[in-house]
Amino acid sequence: MNIGSSPQIGQIVRILKGKDAGEAAVVIAVVDSRFVYIADGDKRKFDAPKKKNIQHLELIPFISSEIVDSLEETGRVTNGKLRFAVMKYGKPAGKSANEKGD
């Protein structure tokens, strides 16, 4: 799967602008070349995703296959799976976003 400048369904993103800035979320739908719907399964549930301009998101080069498979099979994904994908990618736990591990 080619991860370029356009977001993919199931891709992890970091929110750069708005009240959720710094949080990680998952792309659950691509509207067009400018907008996507994101959810994290916690504050932002699958049934109430946030429409975001992709210019306000940092695309992380990681796509959750569990979320892609679930959306392809049922058209939905559980909030638990969204939370798991976000946690697996790793929310910043006291680290600055610029700090990289080994």
PESULFEN-V578769 format. One line per field, one symbol per residue. psi: psi as a letter, one per 30 degrees, with the letter a starting at -180 (. if undefined). A space follows every 10 residues. Layout:
# PESULFEN-V578769
psi=???
This chain:
# PESULFEN-V578769
psi=kkjbfkklkf kklkkflafg kflllkkfkj eaffklkllf fdejlefilk kkkffgkjkk hkkjeeeeee eeefglklee eeeeeeeeej kjifllffkk l.
